[in-house]
Amino acid sequence: MADKVTVQLKHDLGIPSHHIEEVEDLPIAEILTNSLTGFEQYTLGLNSLMFKNDYYKAIDYFNKALSIDQGFVLAKVQLANAYFFTNQSDKCEKTLQSILQHQYKLSNVSS
């Protein structure tokens, strides 16, 4: 639904039709996940990172999110981040390699 609203919003804002048709926007489910449970685990992981500085708990949450949706690339990015900050370089490198398979999903995500 959000994706349909986005297209209409672009028209309402006066963005030229040719631009809307030429630029590929991935559906939100493709950038994030279709799984509400996976997204919940991801959010709990972010909370553990950002507000509790508990990288190990965050790793657990991100892994749970990824067990639900292996294509959830933002969960992989945050998992690699948590591995990096916990000096788990082998796991970080492996996770970064798996991100490369889905890097196209990150093209429209700003940091």
Secondary structure, DSSP 8 states (H G I E B T S, - for coil): -HHHHHHHHHHHTT--HHHHHHS----HHHHS-S-HHHHHHHHHHHHHHHTT--HHHHHHHHHHHHHH-TT-HHHHHHHHHHHHHTT-HHHHHHHHHHHHTTGGGGTT---
